[in-house]
């Protein structure tokens, strides 16, 4: 497993490149979609090795904002919406 066994970004980059090559050579179409996503986002993925952090908390907060917005069927007054968000989630 690239993420649990390595602490060096260079080693992780090499292992990720080898994995990508194996996926390409396998010929499985379903893996190709995942490989393309990884190819487009590999820099962000490898940032995990800089300080072992992810953007999970930002994604969670974004989901809460979307759910809050959907609950009120959209936003008409942006200033009030931001005020409510700061009161609820701050």
C-alpha positions as CSV (number, residue, x, y, z in Angstrom):
1,X,0.0,0.0,0.0
2,X,1.6,3.3,-1.1
3,X,0.1,5.4,1.6
4,X,0.7,3.3,4.7
5,X,4.2,2.0,4.0
6,X,6.0,5.1,2.6
7,X,6.9,8.4,4.1
8,X,9.0,9.8,1.2
9,X,7.2,11.5,-1.6
10,X,9.8,10.4,-4.2
11,X,9.2,6.7,-3.3
12,X,5.5,7.2,-3.4
13,X,5.7,8.9,-6.8
14,X,7.8,6.0,-8.2
15,X,5.3,3.4,-6.8
16,X,2.4,5.4,-8.2
17,X,4.0,5.5,-11.6
18,X,4.6,1.7,-11.5
19,X,1.0,1.1,-10.6
20,X,-0.2,3.4,-13.4
21,X,2.0,1.4,-15.9
22,X,0.6,-1.9,-14.7
23,X,-3.0,-0.6,-15.1
24,X,-2.2,0.5,-18.6
25,X,-0.7,-2.8,-19.5
26,X,-3.6,-4.8,-17.9
27,X,-6.1,-3.7,-20.6
28,X,-9.0,-3.5,-18.0
29,X,-11.2,-0.6,-19.2
30,X,-12.7,0.0,-15.8
31,X,-9.3,0.6,-14.2
32,X,-8.4,3.0,-17.0
33,X,-11.0,5.5,-15.7
34,X,-9.4,5.5,-12.3
35,X,-5.9,5.7,-13.8
36,X,-6.9,8.7,-15.8
37,X,-8.3,10.5,-12.7
38,X,-5.0,9.7,-10.8
39,X,-3.0,10.9,-13.8
40,X,-4.8,14.2,-13.7
41,X,-4.6,14.7,-10.0
42,X,-1.3,13.0,-9.0
43,X,0.3,16.2,-7.6
44,X,-2.6,16.6,-5.2
45,X,-2.5,13.0,-4.3
46,X,1.3,13.1,-3.6
47,X,0.8,16.2,-1.4
48,X,-0.4,13.7,1.3
49,X,3.3,12.8,1.8
50,X,4.3,16.4,2.6
51,X,2.6,16.5,6.0
52,X,0.3,13.5,6.0
53,X,-2.9,15.5,5.8
54,X,-5.9,15.2,3.5
55,X,-8.7,17.6,2.4
56,X,-11.3,15.4,4.1
57,X,-12.4,18.1,6.5
58,X,-12.8,20.6,3.7
59,X,-14.9,18.1,1.7
60,X,-17.0,17.4,4.8
61,X,-17.6,21.1,5.3
62,X,-18.5,21.6,1.7
63,X,-21.1,18.8,1.9
64,X,-22.6,20.5,5.0
65,X,-22.9,23.8,3.1
66,X,-24.6,22.1,0.2
67,X,-27.0,20.3,2.5
68,X,-27.8,23.5,4.3
69,X,-28.3,25.3,1.0
70,X,-30.6,22.6,-0.3
71,X,-32.6,22.6,2.8
72,X,-33.7,26.2,2.0
73,X,-34.2,25.6,-1.7
74,X,-31.3,27.8,-2.8
75,X,-29.9,31.1,-1.8
76,X,-31.6,34.4,-2.5
77,X,-29.7,36.6,0.0
78,X,-26.0,35.7,-0.1
79,X,-25.0,38.0,2.8
80,X,-27.7,36.4,5.1
81,X,-26.7,32.9,4.0
82,X,-23.1,33.5,4.9
83,X,-24.2,35.0,8.2
84,X,-26.3,31.9,9.0
85,X,-23.4,29.6,8.0
86,X,-21.0,31.4,10.3
87,X,-23.5,31.1,13.2
88,X,-24.1,27.5,12.7
89,X,-20.7,26.1,11.8
90,X,-18.3,28.6,13.4
